[in-house]
Amino acid sequence: MRRWFGRAGAATLVAAALTVAGCTNDPAEPVAARSPATTAPTQGGLLTVGDWRTPDGRYARTMLIGGRELAIEVSDWPFGTTPTPEQKAAADAFVAETRAANAHLVNEADVLAAGYVPWEQLGHLVNVAYVEDGAVLDPAKPEMIMLDREGKVAALMFLAADNTAKGPQIGGPATVWHFHPWPDGREQCMYPNGLLPYYPADGVCPDGFLMTDRTPEMIHVWMREHPDGPFATDMAVIDHEH
C-alpha cells in the first residue's frame, strides 16, 4: 500500500542528522486549533535546550547533541502527546512497509548497488534520483541511508518537499520531523528547492538558487530497535565521531 506524498518541483538533497526524539503522553489538539505563540530559542555560547514555538504555531524542540550538533524537532502536537490508535496504526504500518521494502539493503555494498552514493557526512549515502523524483515518504525510496560503524544499514532518512515544507506527520505525534540550522548562523547556497547545498566556485550563489540558514525537514525510520522508537531523531547510537 502506497502512502507517499507529492514533492513540489525537483531538486537534490540535504545535510543529515544527529538529534534526540520523543513522544507519548497526553492527547491534545493539533496546533492549528490553538493560538500560536512565537518564542524563539535562546542562543549564546551554548544553546539553551528546551521547547518553543515556530512562527506558524508548531511546537519545536531545540537540541545540542554531543556539544556540537544543533537540531530542531517540530510537531503539530505538543511533545509527549500520545498518538491516537489510528495514528499509531498508521505509524506502525509505515514502519513495517518501509522495513520490508528495504530489507535487501544490509550493508554498504548493497546500498551502493541500489544507486546511492556517499554523502558529505560520514556514514550517510544519498540517492539523487529519489531526491528528484517528486515523492515524499515513498516507503521503497528513502532519499538517504545511514550506516553504523561496521558499515551495516542502521536507518533510512526521508526528506520533506522543499527547504521550508512541513514534513507530513502520517502518525500524528508519533512521527516527529526535524531540521538542522547551518553552523554558526551562516546561510548556505542551495539548489532551487533547497534540498542540496551548492558550492559555487566563485562564492556567488547563482540567480534562482536559494540562500538559506537551514536544511529541509527530515525524518528517520530505523531498521533496528532504537531506545527512542522507530522514528527517533537521535543518532548517537551510530555516531561515527565517537
Residue pairs with C-beta under 8 A, 6 or more apart in sequence:
1 93
1 97
2 138
2 139
3 93
3 94
3 97
3 137
3 139
3 170
4 135
4 136
4 137
4 138
4 139
4 141
5 135
5 136
5 137
5 161
5 168
6 134
6 135
6 136
6 161
7 133
7 134
7 135
7 136
7 160
7 161
7 162
8 134
8 161
8 162
8 165
8 193
9 134
9 162
9 192
9 193
10 132
10 133
10 134
10 193
11 131
11 132
11 162
11 191
11 192
11 193
11 194
11 195
11 196
12 128
12 131
12 132
12 191
12 195
12 196
13 119
13 126
13 128
13 131
13 143
13 144
13 159
13 195
13 196
14 143
14 144
14 159
14 195
14 196
14 197
14 215
14 216
14 218
15 120
15 121
15 180
15 182
15 197
15 215
16 119
16 121
16 124
16 144
16 146
16 157
16 218
17 71
17 157
17 178
17 180
17 218
17 220
17 233
17 235
18 65
18 66
18 69
18 71
18 234
18 235
18 236
18 239
19 63
19 65
19 69
19 71
19 73
19 178
19 233
19 234
19 235
20 63
20 65
20 71
20 73
20 228
20 232
20 233
20 234
21 73
21 176
21 228
21 229
21 231
21 232
21 233
21 234
22 79
22 80
22 176
22 228
23 75
23 79
23 80
23 81
23 83
23 173
23 174
23 176
23 229
24 80
24 81
24 82
24 83
24 173
25 80
25 81
25 82
26 78
26 80
26 81
26 82
27 81
27 82
27 84
28 77
28 78
28 81
30 76
30 77
31 57
31 58
31 59
31 76
31 77
32 57
32 76
34 57
35 57
36 53
36 55
36 56
36 57
37 53
37 57
38 53
38 54
38 55
38 57
39 52
39 53
40 52
41 47
41 48
41 50
41 52
41 60
41 62
41 72
42 48
42 50
46 64
47 62
47 63
47 64
47 70
48 62
49 62
49 63
49 64
50 61
50 62
51 59
51 60
51 61
51 62
51 79
52 60
52 61
52 62
53 59
53 60
54 60
54 74
58 74
58 75
58 76
58 166
59 74
59 75
59 76
59 77
59 78
59 79
60 72
60 73
60 74
60 75
61 72
61 73
61 74
61 79
62 70
62 71
62 72
63 70
63 71
63 72
63 73
64 70
65 71
65 234
65 235
65 236
66 236
66 239
66 241
66 242
69 180
70 180
70 181
70 183
71 178
71 179
71 180
71 233
72 178
72 179
72 180
72 181
73 79
73 176
73 177
73 178
73 233
74 166
74 167
74 176
74 177
74 178
74 179
74 217
75 81
75 169
75 173
75 176
75 177
76 169
76 172
76 173
77 169
77 172
77 173
78 173
79 173
79 176
81 172
81 173
82 173
83 91
83 171
83 172
83 173
83 174
84 172
87 171
87 172
87 173
87 174
88 171
88 174
90 170
90 171
90 172
91 170
91 171
91 172
91 174
91 175
91 230
91 231
92 171
94 137
94 139
94 170
94 171
94 175
94 221
95 221
95 230
95 231
97 139
98 139
98 140
98 142
98 156
98 221
99 221
99 223
101 139
101 140
102 139
102 140
102 142
102 153
102 156
102 223
104 110
104 114
105 111
105 114
105 145
105 153
105 223
106 152
106 153
107 147
107 151
107 152
107 153
108 125
108 147
108 151
110 153
111 125
111 145
111 147
111 153
112 125
114 127
115 127
115 129
116 125
116 126
116 127
116 144
116 145
117 125
117 126
117 127
117 128
118 124
118 125
119 125
119 126
119 144
122 240
122 241
123 146
123 147
123 148
123 149
123 238
123 240
124 144
124 145
124 146
124 147
124 157
125 144
125 145
125 147
126 143
126 144
126 145
127 141
127 142
127 143
127 144
127 145
130 138
130 141
130 142
130 143
131 143
131 159
131 195
131 196
133 141
135 141
136 158
136 159
136 160
136 161
136 167
136 168
137 158
137 168
137 170
142 156
142 157
142 158
142 221
143 157
143 158
143 159
144 156
144 157
144 159
144 218
145 153
145 155
145 156
145 157
146 153
146 154
146 155
146 156
146 157
146 220
146 235
146 238
147 153
147 154
147 238
148 154
148 237
148 238
149 238
149 240
153 223
154 222
154 223
154 224
154 237
154 238
155 220
155 221
155 222
155 223
155 224
155 226
155 235
155 238
156 220
156 221
156 222
156 223
157 218
157 219
157 220
157 221
158 167
158 218
158 219
158 220
158 221
159 195
159 216
159 217
159 218
160 166
160 167
160 177
160 216
160 217
160 218
161 193
161 216
162 193
162 194
162 195
162 216
163 190
163 193
163 194
163 195
163 210
163 212
163 214
163 215
163 216
164 194
164 216
165 216
165 217
166 177
166 217
167 175
167 177
167 217
167 218
167 219
169 175
169 176
169 177
171 231
174 229
174 231
175 219
175 231
176 219
176 231
176 233
177 217
177 218
177 219
178 217
178 218
178 219
178 233
179 214
179 215
179 216
179 217
179 218
180 214
180 215
181 213
181 214
182 188
182 212
182 213
182 214
182 215
185 213
186 213
187 211
187 212
187 213
188 197
188 211
188 212
188 213
189 197
189 198
189 199
189 200
189 205
189 206
189 209
189 210
189 211
190 196
190 197
190 198
190 209
190 210
190 211
190 212
191 197
191 198
191 209
191 210
192 208
192 209
192 210
193 210
194 210
194 212
194 216
195 216
198 205
198 206
198 209
200 206
205 211
219 231
220 231
220 232
220 233
220 235
221 230
221 231
222 230
222 231
222 232
226 232
226 234
226 237
227 237
228 234
236 242
